Structure formats: C-alpha cells, structure tokens
C-alpha cells in the first residue's frame, strides 16, 4: 500500500510563515504544520534532490541547561557565539556537499542556518512531523539521515517538482512526480464537522476494504448478487430439511435477502420491485445478476464489472451470524425459569 494522508479543509488553523506539506495524485502528503524557508529560486523547484534529516540545527544557540559560562568581557561572549556559528556553518557545508536543492528536517532550523541554505539556493523545511518524514522518505526513495560526514553513503530522495499551491485558504507545498511510486492526498470539504467526520469514516472503510483485497485477491459479484445466491441455496436446503431447523434456515435466507433490499432503499428505488425481479432472475439460473443502481434495474454484474472483496463479505457474514447467535443465547438465559429451591436435609 502506498502512503496516504487525509486533510480536512479548515480543520487546523494556519499561522504566519507556515505551510503544510501536501500533494495530489502522484505526490507525497505530510499532514502536520511545518515552517518552510524557500531559497532565492522562489516557490518552485524542478528535479529536486531531497535530503531528509533528523538532526539538530539550533546549535547557534547555547543549550547547556543548568550550566554557567563566566567571562570577563562581552568580547568573550561574542567569541563563544562566533564559535557556535562556525560549528553550524561547517555542518551546513557538509549538508550542501550532498548536492541537494531541498533540505527537510524533523527538528527546528534556526535563523543562521536558514540564511546559509537560502544563500546556497536550497529550500529548507523544518519541524516536519516524524510520520510525515517517514512517508516522504518512502515515496521519494530517500533515507532519513542524522550524520553528514559521508555523502557517498547517503541515499537522497527525488521528485520532479516542488511548488507552493493554494487550496481554499491554505498554502500547501506540493511534491509531485515522486521517485518510488504514487501517493495521494484526499482533501475533504464539507459544510459541517459532522459531514467531514462521516466522509472520513466512509473513506477509511473503503481503504480497509482495498487493503483486504490486496491481501486476499479473491472477489465475489456485488450488487446483492452473492447474498441472493446464498439465500437461494439456504432456501433450497430448508425445503429439503425436516423439523424446526427448516424454520431457522428460512429466517436466515430472509436475512440474507435483506441486503439487496437495503441497497435499493439507500439508492431511493422501489426495493420490493427490484428484489422480486432479482429473485426471479436467480430462479432462472442467472447467477451473476444483481442490482444496477446506476440504471435502477437488475443487471449482469459480470458485464458491469461490479465486484466485492471475498474476505470482507466472508467476515460480514460470520460476524452477523455470531451476533445473532449471541442475542438468541441471551434471550434464552433471560427467559429461563428460576431454579426451584429444595429443602436442605443436611444442615451443617
């Protein structure tokens, strides 16, 4: 499965000098807010060589907590700051030796290294979320690096274009033409938060079905076709079964036929008419027929190419049967008569 990120339009408040790493089909998506420092080439870089890192770029500030530095003049303080800047300059120079034009860091990048990157024409992006950096490394073909002494051992990421785009009121940095395959960002828009939540849940369900289909490639015909086939088989067996078991089997067959009914009701069609037509088609041995909700009629699922995941259909059937059995067991326990008390002839 390729990485994917879901953005809710207007869900997070944008602040000054911030942008979200984002993408569309064929590009990487990173969700959290980041700060971008763009080089003199502006908002667009073609044929980008990307170095993805997780390293401290704030050593131009003294960060030894709990320690004290005593000096006898302000010149000594200036010397310490100069030494820190030289140390950071050497680190930036080692990074630039990798031959990159885009640097993405998991941690903060302070002002001085930002200036050095801008002078070298390198786009620097700081404070990217860790999962986003991992996704970016996967789809661009790069590796997350912490040391920069051996450029020949570092694997860079590549993409065809990095540019800044606007979706609604949000400014996004768009990575397109990634090196290792496809990724996509799905932008959900809705009038209320409830609509967005429902859209995200529906999309999540669809992705879960897709993941299961990749693991188990077998499929069955959709549109209520498989449910009607199972209902027909159970009904035929019930007709040949004596005793009370036949009643339970007929009820199970009716429950299976409720799924095509629900499909037709959700589409706004006459479910009674469509289900009766579908039942008659299966009695005529048209075993690939189901409900075509585009036309509002019964159609051949094989010709229409409407299929569902076998693994998901199997799990739905098993879960429904187990839930019904559990409810029946609970009802039996509730309806059971209390145990009769018997006199105890053997007191302690």
N, C-alpha and C positions, 0 to 999 in steps of 0.2 A: 504494500500500500504506500502511496506517495504521501508526503506530509500535507496537511490541510489545516487552515485556520479559519475561524468564523468571526467576522466583525459585526457588531451591532451598531447601526448608524446612530450616532449621538449618545452612545452608552457611556463613553468616557469623556471627561472634559479636557479639551486641548488647552495647553498653556503656551506661552511665548517661547519661541525657539525650539519647539518640539514637533515631532512628526512621528507617524507610525510606519514602521517597515511593513510594506504591504505588497500585494501583487494581484494579478488576474490570472486567467488560464495560461499555463506555461511559465509561471514565475513563482518565486518563493514568497511566503507570507509569514510575518512575525507580528505578534499582536500587541505587545506592550508599548508604552510610550518611550521614546528614545529622543536623544538630542543629537542633531546632525550638524556637522561642521563641513560645509562644502568648500572645495578648493576654488581657485580662480577660474576653472572651466565652467563654473555655474552649476545648474541643476541637472545636467545631462552628461553622462559618461558612456561612451560606447566601447565595446570589447574590454570589459572591466576584468582586471586581475585583483582578486579579493583576498586579503589576509584576515582571517578570523582569529581573534586572540582573546585570551582571558588573563590579563596581566594588569598590574597597577601602573597607571600613567599619571600619578599625582605626587611623584617624589620631588617635585619642585617645591613642595611644602614640607617642613619638618614635622614628622608624625611619630615621634617617640614619646608616647604618653607617659606622664609621670617623671620625666627627666628634665633636667635644667642645664642650660648652657650659659656659663658665665663668661662674659667678655669685658674688656676694659675700654672698648670704644665701639661706636657704631660701624666703624670700618670693618671690624671683625665679623659683625652680623652680615654685612654686605658680602664678605668673603665666603661665609657659610652659604648664603643664598646663591652666590655665583657658582660654588662647587656643586650645589644641588642642581642648578640649571645645566651645568656642563654634563653632569651624570645623565640627566634626562635627554640632553641633546645627543649624547652618544647612543642612548637607547633608541631614539627616533632614527638616527642614522643607520643603525643595524636593521631596523624595520624597513627603511627605504631601500636597503640593498636587496630586498626580495623582488624588486621590480614590480611594485604594485601601484595601482591608482585608486584603490579603495581600501580603507582600514576600518574594521568593525571590531569594537572591544566590548567585552562583557562588563567591564568596570568603567569608572569615570575617567575622562580625559580632561586634564586641566588646561588653563588658557595657554601656557607656554608651548606645550606640545601641539596644541591646536594650531598655533601660529606657524610652527615648523612644518606641519603637514600641509597647511594652506600654501606656504611658500613653495613647497615641492609639488604643488598641483595634485594633491591626494585628498580625496574625500574621506573624512573621518567621522565615524558614527559611534557614539558612546552609549553606555548603560543599556545595551540591548538585553532583553530577558534571556535567561540561560536556555530555556527550551527553544526559544526562537533562534538562538545562535546554533543550537544543535541541528534544527531543521535546515537552517541556511547552509551549514556545513554538509549536510546530506545531499541536498539537491544541487549545490554548486560544485560538488566534488572536492571541497577543501577539507582541511583538518583544523581543529581548534588548537592553537599554539600558545605556549606560555614563555618559551625562551626563543631567542632570535640569533644565536651565535653561529648557527649552521644553516644558511638559507637553502643549501642544496638538499637538505633533509625535510624541508617544509613543503607540504602539498597545498598549493593555492586553489582557491575557488575561482570559477569563471562564469560570466554571464554576458550576454550580448549588449544589454542596455540597462543603465540605471538612470532613472529620471524621477522628478517630482511631479506628482499629479494631484488633482483635487477631486474628491468625491463628496458632494454636498458641501459642508463647511470644513471638512477635514483635509489637511495636507498630508499626502502619503508619499513615501519613497518606494518606487516601483522597480522591482528586479525582474527583468524579463529575459527569455532565452537562456534559461539555466542549463548547466552543462550535463547534469546527471539524470535528466528526465523532466517530468512535468509535475507541477504543484499548482494549486489554485487557491484563491481567496474568494469566499462567498460573502457578499455584502447583503445583509438582511435589512430591509426597510419596512417600517410599519407605523401606523398611527399611534399605537399604544404599546406599553411594555408587555401586555398580555399577548398581543399578536406576535411580537418578536419572540417571546418565550415559546409559543406554540409552533412557530415556524422553525425555531432551533430544534425543538424536540422531534418534529417531523423529519427534519434533515438528518438528525442523529440516528433515527430509526432506519432511514434509507441507507446511511453509511454502514450501519451494523449489518444490514441485510447484504450489502455489497461485500463486506469483509467475510461473512459466512459463505457467500457464493464463491469467493476466491479459494477458500479452504476446501469446500465441498462443491465441485463443479456440476453435480447433477441438478437438473431443474425439472419442474413439472409445469403443465399448462395452467395459466391463470384465468382470471375472469369467472371464477366459480366452477371451472371445468373439473378440477381434481376433486372438489367437495361433492359435486353431483355424481361423479364416478364412484366415490367411496359410499355415498348414500345409496346408490343403486345396488352395489354389491352387498351392503348390510341388509337392505330390504329384501333382496332375493334370498339371503341366508335366513332371515327371520321367517320368511314364508315356509321354509322347509324345517324350521325348528319347532318342536312341540314344547308345551309348558309355558311357564311365566317368563322364561328367558326371552321368548319372542317379543314380549311387550317392551322389555328394556331395549332390545335391539332396534325395534321400530322407533322408539323415542330417540335413540342415538342417531338413527338415519334422519329423523326430522331436524335434529340439532345441526347436523351437517348441512342440510338444505337451507338453513337459516343464513349461511354465509353469502350465497348468491342473492338472497333477499336483501341483506344489509347493503351489499354492493349497489343494487338497483336503487334502494331508498336513498343512499348517500348521493347518487347521481341525479336524483329527482325524477326518476321514471316510475312507471307502474310496476312494482315488484311482483305482484300476483300474476300479471300477464306474462312478464318476461320469464319468471321462474317456471311457469307452466309450459311455456314454449321450450325452455331448456330441458325440462324433464321429458317432454315428448321427443325431442331430438336425441336424447340419450337412449330412450327406449327403441329408437330406430337405429341403434348402434353407431350413432355419430359421436364417437367417444372423444373427439377433440373439440367439441363445440362448447362455447362459454358465452359470457355476456360482453358484447362490444359497446362500451359506454360512450364511445365517440358517436356512433350512429343510433344508439338507443335500441339495439336489437340483438338477436342471437347471431353469433358469427363463429367462424372456424379460427380457433386460437393458433393453430399451426400456421395457417396462412397469414394471420395478422402478426405473428411473432410475439405473442404475449405469454411470458413465462414467469415463474416464481422460483425462488430458491427451495430446493428439496429439503435442505436441512432446517430452514425456518418453518416450512409447512409441517414437517415432522414434529418439531418441537412444539408448535402451536397445538397440534392435535394431542400430543401426550400431556401437555400442561392442562388443557381443557378437561381431558378425561380424569386426570388426577384431582383437579379441583372439584369436579362434580362428585367423584367418589368420596372425597373428604367431607363434602357437605352432607352427603347421604349418611355417612357414618356418624356425623354429629347429630343429625336428626334422629337416628336410631337410638343414640345414647339419651337424648332428651326425652324421647317417648317411652323409654324402658320403665317398667313398673319398679317401684322401690322394693328392695329385698325385705321379705317378711321376717319379722322377729320371732325367734323361737325361744322357749324358756330354757334357761340355763340350769340344768340339774346338777352341775358340778361346780358349786361356788368355791372360791379359793379358801 
